[in-house]
Amino acid sequence: MLRILGSLSKLAVSRAAIPARAFSASAGCYVAAARKTAPARKASTAGRAKSAPKPKPRKAAAKAKPKKAAAKAKPKKAKKAPAPKKAKAKKGPTKAELLEALIKAPPKAPSSYALFVKSVAVTVPAGQPSSIAERSRQYAEKWRKLTDAEKASFQDKARAARAEYEAAARAWWQSADPKLVALENRRRKRQRGPKALLLKNPFAPKRPASGYIMFATEQTELNKHTVPSGIGGMASLMSAVAARWNAMSVSDKEPFARKAAADKIRYQQELKEYYGRAVAAA
């Protein structure tokens, strides 16, 4: 078996060594055929690095343009002197100035005791107590020890000061604008709250009372001797008056309503006489 295989392999080698032949009609015999050559494979460009681009030739540097000659500096013009500002015409007083004038109302007149304390405080020796409460107690004791004749001089001075104050205050209140007074009072309330000291005209006509106020005044006068003294007794009386008013019918309240309407007419007339013109009731 091995011999057969060896002979077959030798036969195959000998055939491969023999060149292929083709019959030539012109020659009338077999001649060796020309071997076909395989076409040359095209070079694959995939995966090959691209050739670096050739550097472009540098252009010649552009010639620097000659700089223009610097323009000659122009002479600066002389600045004109600022024109003097025209003085603004002074207007009337502003609202703030008017309110400031309202604050400077005439001060109240001192009492006879205040005049006494002022005179005693000037003559007090240097060793007086530093406590204000202690000094006030001493002033009160001295005032009580004075005789009526000694107090009369301070009382006369107080009456003269009060008369002077009333004349100045009456003139000031008559010249004051009620709208500005109301504006100043609103400003004081806004700044100081409920403890603000408001401007009140003591010479202005008394405001009209409502029907309930007239009823409460009447009931207080009738029952003030039957209630205990003090704040508690008055508070209980006012509570009883309010309950009685709420329980009254419209016909029972009618007399007090008529009185209130008449009082309102009185107030409007007195306002007109006091200010010299019609003034809306605030």
PAKOL-581626 format. One record per residue (C-alpha): residue in three letters; x, y, z. Coordinates in steps of 0.001 Angstrom, whole numbers. Each point is the difference from the previous one (the first is absolute). Example, Ala and Ser with C-alpha at 12.3 -4.5 7.8 and 13.67 -1.06 7.14 Angstrom:
<site><residuo>ALA</residuo><px>12300</px><py>-4500</py><pz>7800</pz></site>
<site><residuo>SER</residuo><px>1370</px><py>3440</py><pz>-660</pz></site>
! end
This chain:
<site><residuo>MET</residuo><px>0</px><py>0</py><pz>0</pz></site>
<site><residuo>LEU</residuo><px>2802</px><py>2374</py><pz>856</pz></site>
<site><residuo>ARG</residuo><px>1659</px><py>-783</py><pz>-3265</pz></site>
<site><residuo>ILE</residuo><px>-3125</px><py>838</py><pz>-1986</pz></site>
<site><residuo>LEU</residuo><px>-365</px><py>3360</py><pz>1754</pz></site>
<site><residuo>GLY</residuo><px>3624</px><py>853</py><pz>-630</pz></site>
<site><residuo>SER</residuo><px>-287</px><py>-765</py><pz>-3712</pz></site>
<site><residuo>LEU</residuo><px>-3119</px><py>2141</py><pz>-321</pz></site>
<site><residuo>SER</residuo><px>1686</px><py>2963</py><pz>1667</pz></site>
<site><residuo>LYS</residuo><px>3020</px><py>-304</py><pz>-2332</pz></site>
<site><residuo>LEU</residuo><px>-2307</px><py>-135</py><pz>-3002</pz></site>
<site><residuo>ALA</residuo><px>-1717</px><py>3219</py><pz>1137</pz></site>
<site><residuo>VAL</residuo><px>3333</px><py>1755</py><pz>427</pz></site>
<site><residuo>SER</residuo><px>1207</px><py>-1094</py><pz>-3438</pz></site>
<site><residuo>ARG</residuo><px>-3202</px><py>1297</py><pz>-1607</pz></site>
<site><residuo>ALA</residuo><px>329</px><py>3330</py><pz>1727</pz></site>
<site><residuo>ALA</residuo><px>3571</px><py>300</py><pz>-1270</pz></site>
<site><residuo>ILE</residuo><px>-1059</px><py>-590</py><pz>-3584</pz></site>
<site><residuo>PRO</residuo><px>-946</px><py>3303</py><pz>-1605</pz></site>
<site><residuo>ALA</residuo><px>-3470</px><py>250</py><pz>-1504</pz></site>
<site><residuo>ARG</residuo><px>-144</px><py>-501</py><pz>-3784</pz></site>
<site><residuo>ALA</residuo><px>-2427</px><py>1209</py><pz>-2662</pz></site>
<site><residuo>PHE</residuo><px>-508</px><py>-1272</py><pz>-3577</pz></site>
<site><residuo>SER</residuo><px>1266</px><py>2468</py><pz>-2583</pz></site>
<site><residuo>ALA</residuo><px>-1633</px><py>-416</py><pz>-3434</pz></site>
<site><residuo>SER</residuo><px>2699</px><py>1983</py><pz>-1741</pz></site>
<site><residuo>ALA</residuo><px>2742</px><py>-2108</py><pz>1479</pz></site>
<site><residuo>GLY</residuo><px>-2022</px><py>-3192</py><pz>-238</pz></site>
<site><residuo>CYS</residuo><px>1007</px><py>-1071</py><pz>3487</pz></site>
<site><residuo>TYR</residuo><px>-395</px><py>755</py><pz>3761</pz></site>
<site><residuo>VAL</residuo><px>1957</px><py>2945</py><pz>1276</pz></site>
<site><residuo>ALA</residuo><px>456</px><py>1349</py><pz>3534</pz></site>
<site><residuo>ALA</residuo><px>-2819</px><py>2366</py><pz>927</pz></site>
<site><residuo>ALA</residuo><px>867</px><py>3432</py><pz>1388</pz></site>
<site><residuo>ARG</residuo><px>-867</px><py>404</py><pz>3643</pz></site>
<site><residuo>LYS</residuo><px>-2442</px><py>2658</py><pz>922</pz></site>
<site><residuo>THR</residuo><px>1420</px><py>2515</py><pz>2427</pz></site>
<site><residuo>ALA</residuo><px>-2239</px><py>1187</py><pz>2805</pz></site>
<site><residuo>PRO</residuo><px>-825</px><py>3677</py><pz>-161</pz></site>
<site><residuo>ALA</residuo><px>1889</px><py>2091</py><pz>2506</pz></site>
<site><residuo>ARG</residuo><px>-1995</px><py>746</py><pz>3086</pz></site>
<site><residuo>LYS</residuo><px>-857</px><py>3612</py><pz>607</pz></site>
<site><residuo>ALA</residuo><px>1638</px><py>1498</py><pz>3014</pz></site>
<site><residuo>SER</residuo><px>-2531</px><py>407</py><pz>2793</pz></site>
<site><residuo>THR</residuo><px>-212</px><py>3493</py><pz>1279</pz></site>
<site><residuo>ALA</residuo><px>-2020</px><py>-1011</py><pz>3071</pz></site>
<site><residuo>GLY</residuo><px>1967</px><py>286</py><pz>3216</pz></site>
<site><residuo>ARG</residuo><px>2901</px><py>1834</py><pz>-1681</pz></site>
<site><residuo>ALA</residuo><px>951</px><py>3294</py><pz>1462</pz></site>
<site><residuo>LYS</residuo><px>-724</px><py>2883</py><pz>-2248</pz></site>
<site><residuo>SER</residuo><px>2982</px><py>1852</py><pz>-1182</pz></site>
<site><residuo>ALA</residuo><px>544</px><py>3278</py><pz>1822</pz></site>
<site><residuo>PRO</residuo><px>-968</px><py>3037</py><pz>-2062</pz></site>
<site><residuo>LYS</residuo><px>2851</px><py>1867</py><pz>-1439</pz></site>
<site><residuo>PRO</residuo><px>674</px><py>3259</py><pz>1746</pz></site>
<site><residuo>LYS</residuo><px>-1167</px><py>2987</py><pz>-1979</pz></site>
<site><residuo>PRO</residuo><px>2635</px><py>2471</py><pz>-901</pz></site>
<site><residuo>ARG</residuo><px>-107</px><py>3003</py><pz>2315</pz></site>
<site><residuo>LYS</residuo><px>-1039</px><py>3232</py><pz>-1503</pz></site>
<site><residuo>ALA</residuo><px>2327</px><py>2840</py><pz>263</pz></site>
<site><residuo>ALA</residuo><px>-840</px><py>2178</py><pz>3012</pz></site>
<site><residuo>ALA</residuo><px>-2017</px><py>2991</py><pz>-999</pz></site>
<site><residuo>LYS</residuo><px>1933</px><py>3140</py><pz>203</pz></site>
<site><residuo>ALA</residuo><px>-902</px><py>2103</py><pz>2994</pz></site>
<site><residuo>LYS</residuo><px>-1886</px><py>3053</py><pz>-1058</pz></site>
<site><residuo>PRO</residuo><px>1606</px><py>3193</py><pz>1055</pz></site>
<site><residuo>LYS</residuo><px>-1820</px><py>1585</py><pz>2957</pz></site>
<site><residuo>LYS</residuo><px>-1724</px><py>3213</py><pz>-641</pz></site>
<site><residuo>ALA</residuo><px>1466</px><py>2961</py><pz>1617</pz></site>
<site><residuo>ALA</residuo><px>-1738</px><py>810</py><pz>3278</pz></site>
<site><residuo>ALA</residuo><px>-2544</px><py>2720</py><pz>-385</pz></site>
<site><residuo>LYS</residuo><px>1023</px><py>3214</py><pz>1549</pz></site>
<site><residuo>ALA</residuo><px>-1604</px><py>577</py><pz>3400</pz></site>
<site><residuo>LYS</residuo><px>-2747</px><py>2574</py><pz>-252</pz></site>
<site><residuo>PRO</residuo><px>39</px><py>2742</py><pz>2575</pz></site>
<site><residuo>LYS</residuo><px>-2658</px><py>-526</py><pz>2716</pz></site>
<site><residuo>LYS</residuo><px>-2797</px><py>2477</py><pz>80</pz></site>
<site><residuo>ALA</residuo><px>-282</px><py>2041</py><pz>3132</pz></site>
<site><residuo>LYS</residuo><px>-2959</px><py>-1096</py><pz>2161</pz></site>
<site><residuo>LYS</residuo><px>-2701</px><py>2530</py><pz>471</pz></site>
<site><residuo>ALA</residuo><px>-685</px><py>1132</py><pz>3509</pz></site>
<site><residuo>PRO</residuo><px>-3268</px><py>-1528</py><pz>1337</pz></site>
<site><residuo>ALA</residuo><px>-2879</px><py>2377</py><pz>-75</pz></site>
<site><residuo>PRO</residuo><px>-1189</px><py>1063</py><pz>3437</pz></site>
<site><residuo>LYS</residuo><px>-3066</px><py>-1936</py><pz>1129</pz></site>
<site><residuo>LYS</residuo><px>-3152</px><py>1942</py><pz>173</pz></site>
<site><residuo>ALA</residuo><px>-1398</px><py>344</py><pz>3455</pz></site>
<site><residuo>LYS</residuo><px>-3268</px><py>-1901</py><pz>254</pz></site>
<site><residuo>ALA</residuo><px>-2960</px><py>1988</py><pz>1063</pz></site>
<site><residuo>LYS</residuo><px>-860</px><py>-867</py><pz>3590</pz></site>
<site><residuo>LYS</residuo><px>-3337</px><py>-1701</py><pz>234</pz></site>
<site><residuo>GLY</residuo><px>-2376</px><py>2</py><pz>2913</pz></site>
<site><residuo>PRO</residuo><px>548</px><py>-2138</py><pz>3097</pz></site>
<site><residuo>THR</residuo><px>72</px><py>-3732</py><pz>-599</pz></site>
<site><residuo>LYS</residuo><px>-2246</px><py>-2476</py><pz>1745</pz></site>
<site><residuo>ALA</residuo><px>2854</px><py>-1056</py><pz>2279</pz></site>
<site><residuo>GLU</residuo><px>601</px><py>3622</py><pz>1021</pz></site>
<site><residuo>LEU</residuo><px>-3681</px><py>476</py><pz>715</pz></site>
<site><residuo>LEU</residuo><px>-61</px><py>-3132</py><pz>2127</pz></site>
<site><residuo>GLU</residuo><px>3092</px><py>1203</py><pz>1833</pz></site>
<site><residuo>ALA</residuo><px>-1824</px><py>3219</py><pz>784</pz></site>
<site><residuo>LEU</residuo><px>-2865</px><py>-2030</py><pz>1420</pz></site>
<site><residuo>ILE</residuo><px>2385</px><py>-1756</py><pz>2379</pz></site>
<site><residuo>LYS</residuo><px>1044</px><py>3396</py><pz>1379</pz></site>
<site><residuo>ALA</residuo><px>-3371</px><py>704</py><pz>1537</pz></site>
<site><residuo>PRO</residuo><px>-14</px><py>2329</py><pz>3025</pz></site>
<site><residuo>PRO</residuo><px>1114</px><py>-1898</py><pz>3141</pz></site>
<site><residuo>LYS</residuo><px>-2542</px><py>-467</py><pz>2742</pz></site>
<site><residuo>ALA</residuo><px>37</px><py>2338</py><pz>2988</pz></site>
<site><residuo>PRO</residuo><px>1637</px><py>-1347</py><pz>3182</pz></site>
<site><residuo>SER</residuo><px>-2042</px><py>-582</py><pz>3135</pz></site>
<site><residuo>SER</residuo><px>568</px><py>1782</py><pz>3323</pz></site>
<site><residuo>TYR</residuo><px>1711</px><py>-3100</py><pz>1433</pz></site>
<site><residuo>ALA</residuo><px>2289</px><py>-246</py><pz>-3041</pz></site>
<site><residuo>LEU</residuo><px>1017</px><py>3634</py><pz>486</pz></site>
<site><residuo>PHE</residuo><px>722</px><py>-706</py><pz>3680</pz></site>
<site><residuo>VAL</residuo><px>2171</px><py>-3036</py><pz>-815</pz></site>
<site><residuo>LYS</residuo><px>1919</px><py>2032</py><pz>-2550</pz></site>
<site><residuo>SER</residuo><px>740</px><py>2716</py><pz>2559</pz></site>
<site><residuo>VAL</residuo><px>995</px><py>-2482</py><pz>2722</pz></site>
<site><residuo>ALA</residuo><px>2237</px><py>-2087</py><pz>-2257</pz></site>
<site><residuo>VAL</residuo><px>2172</px><py>3053</py><pz>-713</pz></site>
<site><residuo>THR</residuo><px>732</px><py>621</py><pz>3698</pz></site>
<site><residuo>VAL</residuo><px>548</px><py>-3664</py><pz>998</pz></site>
<site><residuo>PRO</residuo><px>3523</px><py>-545</py><pz>1394</pz></site>
<site><residuo>ALA</residuo><px>2533</px><py>-2205</py><pz>-1719</pz></site>
<site><residuo>GLY</residuo><px>-534</px><py>-2839</py><pz>2468</pz></site>
<site><residuo>GLN</residuo><px>-3566</px><py>-676</py><pz>-1145</pz></site>
<site><residuo>PRO</residuo><px>-1046</px><py>-3632</py><pz>-635</pz></site>
<site><residuo>SER</residuo><px>939</px><py>-1334</py><pz>-3426</pz></site>
<site><residuo>SER</residuo><px>-3210</px><py>-2019</py><pz>-289</pz></site>
<site><residuo>ILE</residuo><px>-2754</px><py>1818</py><pz>-1883</pz></site>
<site><residuo>ALA</residuo><px>-2661</px><py>-1806</py><pz>2038</pz></site>
<site><residuo>GLU</residuo><px>1580</px><py>1139</py><pz>3285</pz></site>
<site><residuo>ARG</residuo><px>269</px><py>3584</py><pz>-1169</pz></site>
<site><residuo>SER</residuo><px>-3622</px><py>-36</py><pz>-1206</pz></site>
<site><residuo>ARG</residuo><px>-1085</px><py>-1224</py><pz>3428</pz></site>
<site><residuo>GLN</residuo><px>1891</px><py>2845</py><pz>1659</pz></site>
<site><residuo>TYR</residuo><px>-1570</px><py>2578</py><pz>-2363</pz></site>
<site><residuo>ALA</residuo><px>-3488</px><py>-1328</py><pz>779</pz></site>
<site><residuo>GLU</residuo><px>612</px><py>254</py><pz>3760</pz></site>
<site><residuo>LYS</residuo><px>1188</px><py>3596</py><pz>-327</pz></site>
<site><residuo>TRP</residuo><px>-3040</px><py>912</py><pz>-2130</pz></site>
<site><residuo>ARG</residuo><px>-2392</px><py>-1409</py><pz>2599</pz></site>
<site><residuo>LYS</residuo><px>1710</px><py>2019</py><pz>2765</pz></site>
<site><residuo>LEU</residuo><px>-529</px><py>3299</py><pz>-1840</pz></site>
<site><residuo>THR</residuo><px>-2736</px><py>2314</py><pz>1206</pz></site>
<site><residuo>ASP</residuo><px>-2793</px><py>1209</py><pz>-2250</pz></site>
<site><residuo>ALA</residuo><px>1660</px><py>3413</py><pz>-247</pz></site>
<site><residuo>GLU</residuo><px>3281</px><py>-1589</py><pz>-1106</pz></site>
<site><residuo>LYS</residuo><px>-1793</px><py>-2117</py><pz>-2599</pz></site>
<site><residuo>ALA</residuo><px>-1946</px><py>3014</py><pz>-1284</pz></site>
<site><residuo>SER</residuo><px>3062</px><py>1461</py><pz>-1768</pz></site>
<site><residuo>PHE</residuo><px>543</px><py>-3209</py><pz>-1998</pz></site>
<site><residuo>GLN</residuo><px>-3725</px><py>-263</py><pz>-749</pz></site>
<site><residuo>ASP</residuo><px>-72</px><py>3560</py><pz>-1366</pz></site>
<site><residuo>LYS</residuo><px>2981</px><py>-740</py><pz>-2250</pz></site>
<site><residuo>ALA</residuo><px>-1685</px><py>-3200</py><pz>-1226</pz></site>
<site><residuo>ARG</residuo><px>-3241</px><py>1870</py><pz>-866</pz></site>
<site><residuo>ALA</residuo><px>1948</px><py>2625</py><pz>-1959</pz></site>
<site><residuo>ALA</residuo><px>1932</px><py>-2702</py><pz>-1863</pz></site>
<site><residuo>ARG</residuo><px>-3231</px><py>-1883</py><pz>-769</pz></site>
<site><residuo>ALA</residuo><px>-1649</px><py>3130</py><pz>-1416</pz></site>
<site><residuo>GLU</residuo><px>3052</px><py>678</py><pz>-2157</pz></site>
<site><residuo>TYR</residuo><px>24</px><py>-3598</py><pz>-1224</pz></site>
<site><residuo>GLU</residuo><px>-3702</px><py>7</py><pz>-862</pz></site>
<site><residuo>ALA</residuo><px>371</px><py>3160</py><pz>-2085</pz></site>
<site><residuo>ALA</residuo><px>3005</px><py>-1396</py><pz>-1914</pz></site>
<site><residuo>ALA</residuo><px>-1559</px><py>-3462</py><pz>-408</pz></site>
<site><residuo>ARG</residuo><px>-3335</px><py>1390</py><pz>-1160</pz></site>
<site><residuo>ALA</residuo><px>1718</px><py>2112</py><pz>-2669</pz></site>
<site><residuo>TRP</residuo><px>2156</px><py>-2948</py><pz>-1083</pz></site>
<site><residuo>TRP</residuo><px>-2921</px><py>-2420</py><pz>-279</pz></site>
<site><residuo>GLN</residuo><px>-2085</px><py>2479</py><pz>-1970</pz></site>
<site><residuo>SER</residuo><px>2803</px><py>356</py><pz>-2566</pz></site>
<site><residuo>ALA</residuo><px>769</px><py>-3751</py><pz>-188</pz></site>
<site><residuo>ASP</residuo><px>-1411</px><py>-2013</py><pz>-2897</pz></site>
<site><residuo>PRO</residuo><px>-2185</px><py>-2879</py><pz>1321</pz></site>
<site><residuo>LYS</residuo><px>1188</px><py>-2277</py><pz>-2844</pz></site>
<site><residuo>LEU</residuo><px>3645</px><py>537</py><pz>942</pz></site>
<site><residuo>VAL</residuo><px>-811</px><py>-593</py><pz>3658</pz></site>
<site><residuo>ALA</residuo><px>-1597</px><py>-3341</py><pz>-937</pz></site>
<site><residuo>LEU</residuo><px>3031</px><py>-849</py><pz>-2165</pz></site>
<site><residuo>GLU</residuo><px>2392</px><py>763</py><pz>2870</pz></site>
<site><residuo>ASN</residuo><px>-2047</px><py>-2134</py><pz>2396</pz></site>
<site><residuo>ARG</residuo><px>153</px><py>-2925</py><pz>-2449</pz></site>
<site><residuo>ARG</residuo><px>3768</px><py>410</py><pz>-222</pz></site>
<site><residuo>ARG</residuo><px>320</px><py>-50</py><pz>3791</pz></site>
<site><residuo>LYS</residuo><px>-2178</px><py>-3123</py><pz>268</pz></site>
<site><residuo>ARG</residuo><px>2113</px><py>-1726</py><pz>-2645</pz></site>
<site><residuo>GLN</residuo><px>3265</px><py>838</py><pz>1778</pz></site>
<site><residuo>ARG</residuo><px>-967</px><py>-380</py><pz>3687</pz></site>
<site><residuo>GLY</residuo><px>-3037</px><py>-2261</py><pz>-45</pz></site>
<site><residuo>PRO</residuo><px>-2883</px><py>298</py><pz>2466</pz></site>
<site><residuo>LYS</residuo><px>2136</px><py>1990</py><pz>2478</pz></site>
<site><residuo>ALA</residuo><px>431</px><py>2867</py><pz>-2448</pz></site>
<site><residuo>LEU</residuo><px>-788</px><py>3482</py><pz>1304</pz></site>
<site><residuo>LEU</residuo><px>-2507</px><py>1318</py><pz>-2529</pz></site>
<site><residuo>LEU</residuo><px>-862</px><py>3581</py><pz>-805</pz></site>
<site><residuo>LYS</residuo><px>-3441</px><py>871</py><pz>1368</pz></site>
<site><residuo>ASN</residuo><px>-1634</px><py>3378</py><pz>-286</pz></site>
<site><residuo>PRO</residuo><px>-1457</px><py>863</py><pz>3423</pz></site>
<site><residuo>PHE</residuo><px>-1861</px><py>2991</py><pz>-1451</pz></site>
<site><residuo>ALA</residuo><px>-1715</px><py>-1789</py><pz>-2880</pz></site>
<site><residuo>PRO</residuo><px>-3760</px><py>-702</py><pz>188</pz></site>
<site><residuo>LYS</residuo><px>-961</px><py>-3116</py><pz>1890</pz></site>
<site><residuo>ARG</residuo><px>-677</px><py>-2980</py><pz>-2242</pz></site>
<site><residuo>PRO</residuo><px>-3606</px><py>-1199</py><pz>-328</pz></site>
<site><residuo>ALA</residuo><px>-1104</px><py>-2943</py><pz>2096</pz></site>
<site><residuo>SER</residuo><px>-1749</px><py>-3069</py><pz>-1358</pz></site>
<site><residuo>GLY</residuo><px>-3359</px><py>-1293</py><pz>1212</pz></site>
<site><residuo>TYR</residuo><px>1638</px><py>-2716</py><pz>2089</pz></site>
<site><residuo>ILE</residuo><px>2401</px><py>2475</py><pz>1673</pz></site>
<site><residuo>MET</residuo><px>-2939</px><py>2219</py><pz>960</pz></site>
<site><residuo>PHE</residuo><px>-1878</px><py>-2981</py><pz>1438</pz></site>
<site><residuo>ALA</residuo><px>3079</px><py>-1220</py><pz>1908</pz></site>
<site><residuo>THR</residuo><px>641</px><py>3494</py><pz>1416</pz></site>
<site><residuo>GLU</residuo><px>-3592</px><py>237</py><pz>1222</pz></site>
<site><residuo>GLN</residuo><px>120</px><py>-3436</py><pz>1627</pz></site>
<site><residuo>THR</residuo><px>3363</px><py>678</py><pz>1639</pz></site>
<site><residuo>GLU</residuo><px>-1287</px><py>3196</py><pz>1620</pz></site>
<site><residuo>LEU</residuo><px>-3072</px><py>-1829</py><pz>1319</pz></site>
<site><residuo>ASN</residuo><px>1861</px><py>-3040</py><pz>1402</pz></site>
<site><residuo>LYS</residuo><px>3453</px><py>1280</py><pz>965</pz></site>
<site><residuo>HIS</residuo><px>-966</px><py>150</py><pz>3687</pz></site>
<site><residuo>THR</residuo><px>-1209</px><py>-3597</py><pz>61</pz></site>
<site><residuo>VAL</residuo><px>3219</px><py>-1644</py><pz>-1266</pz></site>
<site><residuo>PRO</residuo><px>3149</px><py>-560</py><pz>2054</pz></site>
<site><residuo>SER</residuo><px>2861</px><py>2435</py><pz>-537</pz></site>
<site><residuo>GLY</residuo><px>3003</px><py>-993</py><pz>-2031</pz></site>
<site><residuo>ILE</residuo><px>690</px><py>-1323</py><pz>-3454</pz></site>
<site><residuo>GLY</residuo><px>-1820</px><py>-3279</py><pz>631</pz></site>
<site><residuo>GLY</residuo><px>-3263</px><py>1692</py><pz>979</pz></site>
<site><residuo>MET</residuo><px>42</px><py>2281</py><pz>-3041</pz></site>
<site><residuo>ALA</residuo><px>825</px><py>-2927</py><pz>-2310</pz></site>
<site><residuo>SER</residuo><px>-2957</px><py>-1996</py><pz>1310</pz></site>
<site><residuo>LEU</residuo><px>-2282</px><py>3011</py><pz>-454</pz></site>
<site><residuo>MET</residuo><px>1096</px><py>506</py><pz>-3624</pz></site>
<site><residuo>SER</residuo><px>-565</px><py>-3696</py><pz>-733</pz></site>
<site><residuo>ALA</residuo><px>-3536</px><py>280</py><pz>1365</pz></site>
<site><residuo>VAL</residuo><px>-652</px><py>3146</py><pz>-2052</pz></site>
<site><residuo>ALA</residuo><px>1211</px><py>-1690</py><pz>-3209</pz></site>
<site><residuo>ALA</residuo><px>-2212</px><py>-3033</py><pz>614</pz></site>
<site><residuo>ARG</residuo><px>-2995</px><py>2268</py><pz>596</pz></site>
<site><residuo>TRP</residuo><px>674</px><py>1944</py><pz>-3221</pz></site>
<site><residuo>ASN</residuo><px>195</px><py>-3173</py><pz>-2064</pz></site>
<site><residuo>ALA</residuo><px>-3313</px><py>-1188</py><pz>1433</pz></site>
<site><residuo>MET</residuo><px>-1815</px><py>3239</py><pz>-911</pz></site>
<site><residuo>SER</residuo><px>-2240</px><py>184</py><pz>-3060</pz></site>
<site><residuo>VAL</residuo><px>417</px><py>2460</py><pz>-2862</pz></site>
<site><residuo>SER</residuo><px>-2834</px><py>2149</py><pz>1274</pz></site>
<site><residuo>ASP</residuo><px>1639</px><py>192</py><pz>3449</pz></site>
<site><residuo>LYS</residuo><px>3283</px><py>1125</py><pz>-1591</pz></site>
<site><residuo>GLU</residuo><px>-1702</px><py>2620</py><pz>-2181</pz></site>
<site><residuo>PRO</residuo><px>181</px><py>2888</py><pz>2546</pz></site>
<site><residuo>PHE</residuo><px>3734</px><py>-440</py><pz>415</pz></site>
<site><residuo>ALA</residuo><px>477</px><py>-187</py><pz>-3785</pz></site>
<site><residuo>ARG</residuo><px>-1792</px><py>3373</py><pz>-381</pz></site>
<site><residuo>LYS</residuo><px>2228</px><py>1548</py><pz>2657</pz></site>
<site><residuo>ALA</residuo><px>3098</px><py>-1328</py><pz>-1789</pz></site>
<site><residuo>ALA</residuo><px>-1141</px><py>1504</py><pz>-3343</pz></site>
<site><residuo>ALA</residuo><px>-566</px><py>3405</py><pz>1639</pz></site>
<site><residuo>ASP</residuo><px>3416</px><py>-157</py><pz>1672</pz></site>
<site><residuo>LYS</residuo><px>1622</px><py>-692</py><pz>-3371</pz></site>
<site><residuo>ILE</residuo><px>-1584</px><py>3141</py><pz>-1475</pz></site>
<site><residuo>ARG</residuo><px>1289</px><py>1975</py><pz>2992</pz></site>
<site><residuo>TYR</residuo><px>3520</px><py>-1311</py><pz>-585</pz></site>
<site><residuo>GLN</residuo><px>-2</px><py>976</py><pz>-3687</pz></site>
<site><residuo>GLN</residuo><px>-1112</px><py>3532</py><pz>796</pz></site>
<site><residuo>GLU</residuo><px>2616</px><py>461</py><pz>2726</pz></site>
<site><residuo>LEU</residuo><px>2726</px><py>-1295</py><pz>-2322</pz></site>
<site><residuo>LYS</residuo><px>-966</px><py>2571</py><pz>-2609</pz></site>
<site><residuo>GLU</residuo><px>68</px><py>2786</py><pz>2574</pz></site>
<site><residuo>TYR</residuo><px>3310</px><py>-1134</py><pz>1500</pz></site>
<site><residuo>TYR</residuo><px>1985</px><py>-417</py><pz>-3248</pz></site>
<site><residuo>GLY</residuo><px>-1865</px><py>2696</py><pz>-1929</pz></site>
<site><residuo>ARG</residuo><px>-915</px><py>-2507</py><pz>-2725</pz></site>
<site><residuo>ALA</residuo><px>-1840</px><py>-3259</py><pz>-488</pz></site>
<site><residuo>VAL</residuo><px>2117</px><py>-2942</py><pz>1176</pz></site>
<site><residuo>ALA</residuo><px>-853</px><py>-3641</py><pz>-533</pz></site>
<site><residuo>ALA</residuo><px>-381</px><py>-1873</py><pz>3278</pz></site>
<site><residuo>ALA</residuo><px>2818</px><py>-2546</py><pz>413</pz></site>
! end
